[in-house]
């Protein structure tokens, strides 16, 4: 007599896919810091884990995904692995990936380890916010995306950022969050020419330190961030690392961004300008309301708190680096803001001096709190 597994009617069953053979030829990476990450997520025997990655040559993403898969096998987790094509445009996730994400339930883990991105989750052709899906279905998510632009000789440096001091990052995040919650206006300056103001009054403050019970977490961890009032940003930012669709740019010369009434109106970055124009076209095609303005609207202000992180050419790491802050343009609806569109693009300011109202809280990258 054959026994069948009885699954509660209100629990979905994770789709089982194993594309491991597509990662043949990719070397694994040092697993020490990845083991720490899996421990933070409390992944154990029989935990359902869905890994989404790609097989882009020269990218760290398939190497890291392969290593995580191997480590999950040692733990005894129930792992499903999808190896797709790296995305090059903004748009909806492929059917196979989308269906797999929708099959996740409470206690399951979604791990996105991507050279570019995975595309947007959707239902009947309409985008579904991953934040809302996590809340509804109860799974956890960790994400490392847009790793394709990181050079191979920077991979080990990137991995060091995962081996952060958890207590230290939490302590720094909480200090900044307490001050940020009481702040009306932020002013940012730096020696390269930044002089930017924005308002964050009564906006939600989020801390990223593997606090997956509150929200999904991207890795490496280490930032405290908020959503500025949409029309409040004025002045100039000079950035040393910036994100465009699917990759991070480390310009030879820092790039200027000019803001007026919350909108990016001018930049010296050729690829940044091209990306903004491309994003506007993508949003027009997608039917986004106010598609000309939403992709260039200020959407985030954040301070990096990971002392093991450094600028490596992968925004997921660059923005967490202690001694930096970053601003973003584009969508912030997925973390509590009011601006909705396809695309979210971060821009890192190195060694900033930051004022919360009239109080200096960081001087040339050194936190004063």
RONU-944670 format. One record per residue: residue in one letter; x negated, y negated, z of N, C-alpha, C in turn. Coordinates in steps of 0.05 Angstrom, whole numbers, always signed. Atoms other than C-alpha are relative to their C-alpha. Last residue first. Layout:
BEGIN
A	X	Y	Z	X	Y	Z	X	Y	Z
...
REM end
This chain:
BEGIN
X	-21	-7	-19	-514	-1189	+333	-11	+18	+23
X	+3	+15	-25	-574	-1219	+299	+20	+6	+21
X	-25	+4	-15	-581	-1172	+240	-5	-12	+27
X	+2	-10	-27	-645	-1183	+200	+26	-6	+15
X	-2	-29	-1	-636	-1189	+125	-1	+12	+28
X	+18	-13	+19	-662	-1259	+117	+0	+30	+3
X	+19	+19	+10	-623	-1282	+179	-21	+15	-17
X	+22	-13	+13	-559	-1245	+197	-19	-21	-12
X	+1	-27	-10	-504	-1265	+245	-21	+17	-14
X	+17	-16	+17	-510	-1341	+238	-1	+29	+12
X	+21	-16	-13	-450	-1370	+274	-16	+16	-20
X	+24	+17	-4	-410	-1428	+243	-23	+16	+13
X	-8	+27	-7	-355	-1384	+211	-26	-17	+5
X	-28	-5	-6	-390	-1317	+206	+11	-25	+13
X	-14	+14	-22	-455	-1339	+174	+28	+10	+2
X	-29	-1	+0	-500	-1294	+133	+11	-15	+24
X	-7	+13	-25	-573	-1300	+112	+31	-4	+0
X	-18	+24	-2	-586	-1250	+58	-1	-12	+28
X	+10	+18	-22	-647	-1204	+50	+17	-25	+2
X	+22	-9	-17	-623	-1172	-16	-9	-22	+20
X	+17	+23	-6	-555	-1186	-47	-21	+9	+21
X	+16	+1	-24	-523	-1124	-78	-17	-25	+2
X	+23	+16	+7	-466	-1124	-129	-15	-7	+26
X	+16	+11	-23	-409	-1074	-128	-25	-14	-10
X	+29	+3	+6	-360	-1061	-185	-14	-15	+21
X	+9	+13	-24	-289	-1033	-177	-30	-1	-2
X	+27	+10	-3	-252	-1012	-240	-5	-14	+27
X	+20	-20	+5	-180	-1002	-263	-27	-13	+5
X	+8	-3	+28	-135	-1054	-232	-17	+25	-2
X	-2	-27	+12	-102	-1073	-166	-7	-1	-30
X	+6	+2	+29	-119	-1131	-120	+0	+28	-12
X	-24	+7	+15	-82	-1132	-53	-5	+0	-30
X	-2	+27	+11	-132	-1098	-7	+25	-4	-17
X	-16	+19	-16	-126	-1038	+39	+3	-28	-11
X	+10	+2	-28	-180	-990	+15	+13	-24	+15
X	+5	-26	-11	-151	-963	-50	-12	-2	+28
X	-25	-12	-10	-120	-1030	-67	-5	+26	+14
X	+5	-7	-28	-190	-1059	-74	+25	+11	+13
X	-21	-11	-17	-194	-1064	-150	-9	+4	+29
X	-18	-22	+10	-242	-1109	-186	+19	+9	+21
X	-23	+10	+15	-302	-1150	-162	+17	+24	-9
X	-10	-16	+23	-350	-1130	-108	+22	-16	-14
X	-27	+8	+7	-395	-1164	-57	+9	+17	-24
X	-9	-1	+27	-456	-1136	-23	+28	-10	-3
X	-29	+1	-1	-499	-1145	+38	+9	+3	-29
X	-14	+10	+24	-571	-1125	+48	+30	-5	+7
X	+14	+24	+10	-619	-1116	+106	+12	-10	-26
X	+2	+19	-22	-598	-1043	+119	-16	-24	-10
X	+27	+6	-10	-585	-1007	+53	+1	-22	+22
X	+1	-7	-28	-514	-982	+45	-26	-9	+14
X	-17	+17	-16	-502	-1018	-21	+0	+6	+30
X	+10	+27	-1	-563	-987	-54	+17	-18	+19
X	+22	+2	-20	-542	-916	-36	-8	-29	+3
X	-10	-14	-24	-474	-910	-71	-20	-1	+22
X	-14	+20	-17	-501	-962	-120	+9	+13	+26
X	-26	-13	-2	-552	-913	-148	+16	-16	+20
X	-13	+0	+26	-614	-950	-173	+25	+17	-1
X	+11	-22	+17	-659	-932	-114	+13	+0	-28
X	-9	+4	+27	-652	-992	-67	-13	+20	-18
X	+16	+21	+14	-664	-965	+3	+11	-2	-28
X	-6	+5	+28	-628	-922	+55	-18	-22	-12
X	+14	-20	+16	-658	-896	+120	+5	-4	-30
X	+29	+7	+1	-639	-959	+158	-16	+20	-15
X	+15	-25	+0	-565	-950	+141	-30	-6	-4
X	+9	-6	-27	-524	-1011	+161	-17	+26	+2
X	+12	-27	-2	-505	-1047	+97	-12	+5	+27
X	+28	+1	-10	-459	-1107	+102	-10	+28	+4
X	+10	-21	-17	-396	-1114	+61	-28	-4	+9
X	+24	+10	-12	-351	-1163	+24	-9	+21	+20
X	+13	-12	-23	-300	-1135	-24	-24	-18	+9
X	-16	-21	-12	-249	-1153	-78	-13	+12	+25
X	+15	-10	-24	-269	-1217	-112	+16	+21	+14
X	-7	+12	-25	-229	-1221	-177	-17	+11	+23
X	+22	+19	-8	-262	-1205	-243	+7	-15	+25
X	+27	-13	+0	-223	-1141	-260	-23	-18	+9
X	+5	-19	-21	-157	-1174	-235	-28	+14	-1
X	+11	+10	-24	-161	-1235	-280	-8	+21	+21
X	+23	+17	+6	-149	-1214	-352	-15	-9	+25
X	+24	-16	+7	-106	-1154	-333	-24	-18	-6
X	+21	+20	-3	-53	-1196	-297	-27	+11	-7
X	-10	+28	-3	-10	-1134	-291	-24	-19	+3
X	+4	+12	-27	-45	-1070	-314	+11	-29	-1
X	-24	+14	-8	-16	-1039	-377	-1	-12	+27
X	-13	-16	-21	-70	-986	-388	+26	-13	+10
X	-10	-25	+12	-90	-1018	-454	+15	+17	+20
X	-22	+8	+19	-96	-1086	-421	+12	+25	-12
X	-24	+6	-17	-135	-1054	-364	+23	-10	-17
X	-10	-25	-10	-185	-1023	-413	+26	-4	+17
X	-13	-14	+22	-194	-1089	-449	+13	+26	+9
X	-24	+15	+6	-208	-1126	-384	+16	+14	-22
X	-19	-7	-20	-257	-1071	-365	+27	-15	-4
X	-9	-27	+6	-295	-1079	-430	+22	+8	+19
X	-16	+2	+24	-300	-1154	-419	+12	+27	-7
X	-24	+14	-7	-325	-1143	-348	+19	-2	-24
X	-17	-18	-16	-374	-1091	-371	+26	-13	+8
X	-11	-20	+18	-403	-1135	-426	+20	+18	+15
X	-20	+14	+17	-412	-1192	-377	+14	+20	-18
X	-22	+7	-17	-448	-1146	-328	+23	-13	-16
X	-16	-24	-4	-491	-1117	-383	+24	-4	+18
X	-12	-8	+26	-514	-1186	-404	+18	+24	+3
X	+5	-29	+6	-526	-1209	-332	+15	+8	-25
X	+24	-2	+17	-531	-1285	-329	-6	+28	-7
X	+22	-17	-10	-460	-1289	-303	-23	-1	-19
X	+24	+1	+15	-400	-1336	-309	-21	+18	+13
X	-4	+16	+25	-328	-1342	-288	-24	-1	-17
X	+26	+1	+13	-322	-1289	-233	+3	-14	-27
X	+5	-13	+26	-256	-1307	-201	-29	-3	-9
X	-2	-29	-3	-240	-1323	-128	-7	+16	-25
X	-26	-8	-9	-224	-1396	-139	+4	+31	+0
X	-18	+23	-4	-289	-1405	-177	+28	+10	+7
X	-28	-4	-7	-345	-1355	-174	+14	-26	+3
X	-13	+25	-8	-413	-1356	-209	+30	+5	+4
X	-29	-3	+4	-454	-1292	-212	+12	-26	+11
X	-17	+20	-13	-530	-1297	-222	+30	+6	-6
X	-22	+10	+16	-573	-1236	-238	+18	-19	+16
X	-26	+0	-13	-640	-1221	-206	+21	-15	-17
X	-4	+26	-13	-696	-1212	-258	+27	+0	+13
X	+28	+10	-5	-720	-1143	-279	+0	-27	+14
X	+11	+19	+20	-648	-1119	-270	-29	-9	+7
X	+21	+14	-16	-633	-1056	-230	-14	-20	-19
X	+21	+15	+14	-568	-1034	-263	-18	-13	+21
X	+10	+23	-15	-523	-980	-233	-23	-13	-16
X	+28	+2	-6	-482	-931	-275	-7	-25	+16
X	+16	-25	+2	-415	-903	-295	-29	-2	+8
X	-13	-25	+2	-379	-969	-309	-20	+23	-4
X	-18	+2	+23	-422	-1026	-285	+12	+28	-3
X	-13	-24	+11	-454	-1033	-216	+16	-8	-25
X	-29	+3	+6	-504	-1085	-195	+11	+24	-15
X	-10	-26	+9	-572	-1088	-161	+30	-4	-5
X	+23	-16	+9	-614	-1149	-147	+7	+28	-9
X	+0	-28	-8	-558	-1200	-140	-23	+15	-13
X	+23	-9	+16	-556	-1276	-139	-6	+29	+9
X	+14	-23	-12	-488	-1300	-115	-22	+8	-19
X	+18	-17	+16	-463	-1370	-132	-11	+23	+17
X	+29	+3	-1	-405	-1411	-106	-14	+20	-17
X	+11	+23	+14	-332	-1401	-86	-31	+0	+1
X	+29	-1	+5	-292	-1341	-64	-9	-23	-17
X	+16	+15	-18	-223	-1356	-34	-30	-2	-7
X	+7	+25	+13	-174	-1337	-88	-20	-17	+16
X	+6	-2	+29	-168	-1263	-70	-9	-26	-13
X	-24	+12	+12	-174	-1267	+6	-6	-7	-30
X	-3	+29	-2	-234	-1223	+20	+27	-9	-12
X	-11	+10	+26	-225	-1148	+29	+5	-30	+2
X	-27	+11	-1	-269	-1119	+85	+8	-10	-28
X	-9	+16	+22	-332	-1079	+96	+29	-9	+4
X	-25	+11	-11	-377	-1046	+146	+10	-20	-20
X	-9	+27	+7	-430	-1003	+115	+24	-7	+16
X	+13	+24	-11	-472	-941	+128	+8	-27	-11
X	-17	+17	-16	-458	-873	+98	-15	-25	+8
X	+6	+2	-29	-496	-840	+41	+19	-19	+14
X	+26	-5	-11	-447	-817	+18	-22	-11	-18
X	+20	-4	+20	-376	-839	+7	-27	+2	+13
X	+27	+11	-4	-325	-827	+61	-17	+5	-24
X	+21	-15	+14	-250	-816	+58	-27	-14	+2
X	-1	+5	+28	-210	-850	+112	-21	+17	-14
X	-14	+25	+5	-194	-849	+186	+3	-5	-30
X	-27	-2	-11	-210	-777	+201	+16	-25	-5
X	-19	-11	+19	-268	-782	+152	+28	+3	+11
X	-25	+0	-16	-308	-827	+199	+23	+10	-18
X	-10	-28	+0	-373	-807	+165	+25	+2	+17
X	+21	-15	-14	-402	-876	+184	+9	+29	+3
X	+7	-26	+13	-364	-923	+138	-23	+12	+16
X	+28	-8	-6	-330	-978	+179	-5	+27	-14
X	+5	-29	+1	-268	-1013	+153	-29	+6	+4
X	+29	-6	-1	-243	-1083	+169	-3	+30	+2
X	+8	-25	-13	-172	-1103	+148	-30	+4	-1
X	+3	-22	+19	-161	-1177	+129	-10	+25	+15
X	-22	-20	-3	-134	-1227	+180	-1	+22	-20
X	-18	+2	-22	-182	-1282	+156	+23	+21	-1
X	-8	-27	-7	-233	-1257	+106	+20	+0	+23
X	-16	-3	-24	-248	-1322	+70	+8	+29	+4
X	-25	-14	+4	-305	-1332	+21	+15	+3	+26
X	-19	+0	-22	-367	-1375	+13	+25	+16	-8
X	-27	-10	+6	-428	-1365	-32	+17	-2	+25
X	-14	+17	-18	-497	-1396	-36	+30	+4	-6
X	-28	-5	-8	-545	-1347	-67	+10	-22	+18
X	-18	+20	+10	-609	-1378	-96	+30	+4	+7
X	-1	-1	+29	-665	-1327	-92	+21	-19	-12
X	+22	+15	+12	-680	-1346	-20	+0	-1	-30
X	+25	-16	+1	-612	-1322	+4	-21	-17	-15
X	+22	+13	+15	-546	-1352	+25	-23	+20	-2
X	+23	-16	+5	-479	-1322	+47	-20	-17	-16
X	+18	+13	+19	-422	-1359	+80	-25	+17	-3
X	+27	-11	+2	-363	-1323	+111	-16	-17	-20
X	+16	+5	+24	-299	-1357	+133	-28	+12	+2
X	-17	+11	+21	-244	-1335	+181	-16	-3	-26
X	+10	+20	+18	-280	-1288	+228	+20	-10	-20
X	-5	+26	-11	-254	-1252	+289	-6	-23	-19
X	-29	+2	-6	-248	-1184	+255	+8	-27	+11
X	-14	+5	+25	-318	-1193	+226	+30	-4	+5
X	+4	+27	+8	-350	-1199	+295	+16	-7	-25
X	-12	+17	-21	-320	-1135	+321	-3	-29	-7
X	-30	+0	+2	-334	-1100	+255	+12	-18	+21
X	-8	+17	+22	-408	-1121	+256	+31	-2	-2
X	+8	+27	-6	-420	-1092	+325	+9	-20	-22
X	-19	+11	-19	-380	-1030	+308	-6	-29	+8
X	-27	+5	+12	-419	-1017	+245	+19	-13	+19
X	+2	+24	+16	-486	-1026	+281	+27	-6	-13
X	+4	+23	-18	-467	-976	+335	-2	-26	-16
X	-26	+6	-13	-439	-925	+285	-2	-25	+17
X	-18	+10	+21	-503	-929	+243	+27	-8	+12
X	+9	+27	+6	-547	-920	+305	+19	-13	-21
X	-7	+18	-22	-507	-861	+330	-8	-29	-6
X	-29	+4	-1	-511	-826	+262	+8	-20	+22
X	-5	-2	-28	-586	-836	+251	+30	-7	+5
X	-1	+24	-16	-590	-824	+177	+4	+6	+29
X	+10	-9	-26	-612	-762	+140	-1	-23	+20
X	-21	-18	-12	-568	-778	+81	-8	+9	+27
X	-21	+17	-10	-614	-838	+65	+23	+16	+12
X	+7	+10	-27	-672	-790	+60	+22	-17	+12
X	-7	-21	-19	-637	-756	+1	-7	-9	+29
X	-29	-1	-4	-641	-820	-39	+8	+19	+21
X	-6	+25	-15	-716	-825	-29	+30	-2	+6
X	+7	-6	-28	-721	-752	-51	+4	-24	+18
X	-19	-18	-12	-682	-769	-114	-7	+6	+29
X	-13	+13	-22	-723	-831	-132	+19	+19	+15
X	+20	+5	-22	-774	-797	-177	+12	-14	+24
X	+7	-25	-14	-716	-769	-219	-20	-4	+23
X	+22	-14	+13	-692	-840	-237	-8	+25	+17
X	+23	-3	-19	-624	-861	-211	-22	+17	-13
X	+20	+20	+6	-579	-883	-269	-24	+1	+19
X	+15	-5	+25	-539	-818	-269	-22	-20	-5
X	+28	-6	-6	-518	-821	-196	-18	+1	-24
X	+17	+18	+15	-451	-856	-208	-30	+4	+6
X	-5	+4	+29	-415	-818	-154	-19	-19	-12
X	+25	+11	+10	-428	-787	-86	+3	-3	-30
X	+5	+7	+28	-361	-775	-52	-29	-11	-4
X	+27	+13	+0	-335	-742	+10	-8	-4	-29
X	+15	+4	+24	-261	-726	+17	-27	-12	+6
X	+22	+18	-5	-216	-695	+69	-16	-4	-25
X	+28	-10	+4	-149	-663	+57	-20	-21	+6
X	+15	-6	-24	-83	-683	+90	-28	+11	-4
X	+6	-28	+1	-34	-678	+32	-20	+9	+22
X	-23	-17	+4	+2	-745	+40	-7	+30	+4
X	-19	+3	-22	-55	-785	+70	+24	+19	-2
X	+13	-11	-24	-106	-757	+21	+19	-2	+24
X	-1	-29	+3	-59	-771	-37	-12	+14	+24
X	-28	-9	-6	-47	-842	-14	+2	+30	-2
X	-6	+5	-29	-122	-855	-10	+28	+10	+7
X	+11	-23	-15	-132	-822	-78	+5	-3	+30
X	+22	+7	-17	-85	-874	-107	-10	+24	+16
X	-6	-5	-28	-40	-842	-159	-25	-7	+16
X	+22	-4	-19	-46	-870	-230	+12	+4	+28
X	+3	+24	-17	+14	-861	-275	-21	+6	+21
X	+13	+22	+14	+13	-812	-333	-5	-25	+16
X	-17	+9	+22	+63	-764	-303	-11	-25	-14
X	-24	-17	+1	+21	-760	-240	+19	-12	-21
X	-25	+11	+12	-49	-788	-236	+22	+21	+0
X	-21	-19	-4	-118	-782	-204	+27	-12	-10
X	-20	+6	-20	-167	-831	-235	+21	+23	+2
X	-26	+10	+11	-229	-809	-272	+20	-2	+23
X	-17	-22	+6	-285	-765	-243	+25	-8	-15
X	-23	-1	-17	-343	-814	-241	+18	+24	-8
X	-14	+25	+5	-413	-824	-269	+24	-2	+18
X	+20	+17	+14	-466	-772	-252	+13	-28	-6
X	-3	+6	+29	-417	-742	-203	-22	-18	-10
X	+29	+4	+3	-417	-705	-136	-4	-6	-30
X	+5	+11	+27	-344	-709	-114	-29	-7	-2
X	+27	+11	+2	-331	-664	-54	-5	-8	-29
X	+6	+7	+28	-258	-651	-37	-28	-13	+0
X	+20	+21	+4	-248	-616	+30	-4	-4	-30
X	+18	-4	+23	-189	-575	+53	-18	-24	-3
X	+23	-16	-8	-161	-581	+124	-19	+5	-22
X	+12	+8	-26	-92	-604	+102	-23	+19	+7
X	-18	+3	-23	-79	-586	+29	-16	-8	+25
X	+12	+0	-27	-112	-589	-39	+20	-6	+22
X	-4	-25	-13	-76	-568	-103	-11	+1	+29
X	-27	-1	-10	-69	-640	-127	+6	+27	+14
X	-2	+19	-23	-144	-644	-133	+28	+2	+12
X	+15	-11	-22	-146	-581	-177	+1	-18	+25
X	-16	-21	-12	-91	-607	-222	-14	+12	+25
X	-24	+12	-13	-128	-672	-234	+16	+21	+14
X	+9	+13	-25	-194	-637	-249	+24	-10	+16
X	+12	-21	-17	-164	-590	-301	-8	-12	+27
X	-21	-16	-12	-120	-646	-331	-11	+21	+20
X	-9	-22	+17	-178	-694	-343	+19	+19	+15
X	+16	-25	-2	-180	-754	-296	+11	+21	-19
X	-11	-21	-17	-147	-818	-320	-18	+24	+0
X	-24	-14	+9	-187	-876	-348	+9	+21	+19
X	-21	+1	-21	-248	-921	-346	+25	+15	-10
X	-19	+21	+2	-300	-898	-397	+19	+1	+24
X	+13	+24	+9	-364	-858	-399	+19	-24	-1
X	-18	+20	+12	-342	-796	-360	-16	-25	-8
X	+2	+27	-14	-393	-741	-348	+18	-20	-15
X	+17	+19	+15	-367	-675	-377	-1	-26	+16
X	-11	+13	+24	-340	-624	-328	-20	-17	-15
X	+21	+14	+14	-368	-574	-278	+12	-11	-26
X	-6	+8	+27	-312	-551	-231	-23	-17	-11
X	+19	+18	+13	-331	-512	-169	+9	-6	-29
X	-8	+2	+28	-284	-478	-119	-17	-21	-13
X	+8	+22	+17	-313	-457	-52	+10	+3	-29
X	-14	-8	+25	-284	-416	+4	-3	-22	-20
X	-23	+16	+8	-335	-430	+59	+12	+12	-26
X	-23	-17	+4	-380	-375	+84	+26	-15	-7
X	-19	+5	-21	-434	-420	+113	+24	+20	-1
X	+13	-10	-25	-486	-388	+68	+19	-4	+23
X	+0	-29	+1	-440	-398	+8	-12	+12	+25
X	-27	-8	-8	-429	-470	+28	+3	+30	-1
X	-2	+2	-29	-504	-480	+26	+28	+8	+10
X	+15	-22	-13	-507	-453	-45	+2	-1	+30
X	-13	-26	+5	-451	-498	-68	-14	+23	+13
X	-23	-1	-19	-484	-558	-35	+15	+26	-3
X	+11	-5	-27	-549	-543	-72	+23	+2	+20
X	+9	-28	+0	-513	-538	-139	-10	+8	+28
X	-25	-17	-1	-476	-603	-127	-8	+29	+2
X	-11	+2	-27	-542	-638	-110	+24	+18	+3
X	+19	-12	-18	-575	-613	-174	+11	+0	+29
X	-3	-29	+1	-513	-628	-216	-19	+14	+19
X	-26	-11	-8	-512	-700	-190	+2	+30	-2
X	+2	-14	-25	-586	-717	-194	+25	+14	+8
X	-15	+11	-23	-580	-734	-267	-5	+17	+25
X	+14	+21	-12	-633	-717	-319	+13	-13	+24
X	+29	-5	-2	-586	-675	-361	-13	-25	+12
X	+16	+20	+15	-512	-687	-347	-30	+4	+5
X	+26	-12	+7	-480	-622	-323	-17	-20	-17
X	+4	-1	+29	-420	-649	-286	-27	+11	-5
X	+25	+10	+9	-391	-648	-215	-1	+1	-31
X	-2	+10	+27	-327	-635	-176	-27	-12	-8
X	+22	+17	+9	-333	-591	-114	+5	-8	-29
X	-1	+3	+29	-269	-564	-82	-23	-19	-7
X	+14	+23	+10	-279	-538	-11	+1	+0	-31
X	-3	+3	+29	-232	-492	+27	-14	-26	-9
X	-9	+27	+8	-259	-478	+97	+2	-1	-31
X	-28	-1	+11	-265	-402	+105	+12	-28	-5
X	-9	-24	+14	-329	-407	+148	+30	-2	-7
X	+8	-26	-12	-345	-477	+169	+11	+23	-17
X	-5	-22	+18	-343	-549	+145	-11	+26	+11
X	-10	-23	-15	-342	-597	+204	+9	+22	-19
X	-27	-5	+10	-351	-657	+159	+13	+24	+12
X	-17	+23	-7	-410	-680	+200	+29	+4	-9
X	-6	-2	-29	-439	-610	+194	+18	-23	+9
X	-21	-21	-2	-434	-613	+118	+8	+4	+29
X	-25	+12	+10	-473	-679	+119	+23	+20	+3
X	-10	+19	-21	-527	-650	+164	+27	-11	-9
X	-11	-16	-22	-535	-591	+115	+12	-18	+22
X	-26	-9	+9	-543	-641	+58	+13	+18	+21
X	-19	+22	-5	-600	-674	+96	+28	+7	-9
X	-2	+8	-28	-638	-609	+100	+21	-21	+6
X	-27	-2	-11	-621	-583	+30	+3	-10	+29
X	+4	-6	-28	-682	-605	-9	+27	-1	+15
X	+15	+20	-14	-658	-604	-81	-4	+9	+29
X	-12	+10	-25	-635	-548	-127	-18	-22	+12
X	+13	-7	-25	-662	-541	-197	+15	-11	+23
X	+4	+23	-18	-616	-545	-257	-12	+10	+26
X	+21	+17	+11	-626	-491	-310	-5	-25	+17
X	+25	-14	+5	-561	-456	-296	-20	-18	-13
X	+22	+15	-13	-509	-507	-273	-27	+16	-2
X	+6	+24	+16	-457	-483	-323	-22	-16	+12
X	+18	-7	+22	-461	-414	-290	-7	-24	-17
X	+28	+0	-9	-431	-444	-227	-20	+6	-23
X	+16	+7	+24	-365	-460	-262	-30	+0	+6
X	+29	-2	-6	-323	-424	-210	-16	-4	-25
X	+16	+2	+24	-250	-443	-208	-29	+1	+7
X	+26	-13	-1	-199	-425	-154	-13	-2	-28
X	+7	-13	+25	-141	-474	-147	-28	+11	+0
X	+20	+12	+17	-128	-491	-75	-6	+17	-25
X	+23	-18	+2	-63	-462	-49	-20	-13	-19
X	+9	-6	+27	-12	-513	-26	-23	+19	+1
X	+29	+3	+5	+18	-511	+44	-6	+9	-29
X	+7	+28	+2	+91	-526	+59	-30	-4	-5
X	-12	+13	+23	+116	-456	+44	-9	-29	-4
X	-23	+16	-8	+67	-424	+92	+11	-16	-23
X	+7	+28	-3	+22	-375	+55	+24	-16	+8
X	-23	+17	-2	+30	-300	+63	-9	-28	+6
X	+2	+23	-18	-30	-262	+37	+25	-17	+0
X	+0	+26	+13	-10	-196	+5	-2	-22	+21
X	-9	+22	-17	-26	-126	+29	-3	-27	-15
X	+16	+24	+2	-28	-68	-20	+11	-22	+18
X	-17	+24	+0	+0	+0	+0	-18	-25	+0
REM end
